[in-house]
Amino acid sequence: MLSQINQPTLIVNGDHDRMVPVVGSYQMHEQIKNSQLKIYPDAGHMSLFQYTDDFVTTLERFLNQ
């Protein structure tokens, strides 16, 4: 099912996320052809807020492709 996604996809997760285990992010990345994966170290479910500056930079690069 995920392999049918053709749109560019940004997958972001923290490596200690208890709500969305990081293994799922790796699996999605493997199945979505045009995906990018960003895993934040020592971060949980709120990794976007733990690494705000880096996330904004990553998102801007992704959106400006």
Buried (B, 14 or more C-beta within 10 A) or exposed (E): EEEEBEEEBBBBBBBBBEEEEBEEBBEBBEEBBEBBBBBBEEBBBEBBEBBEEEBEEBBEEBEEE
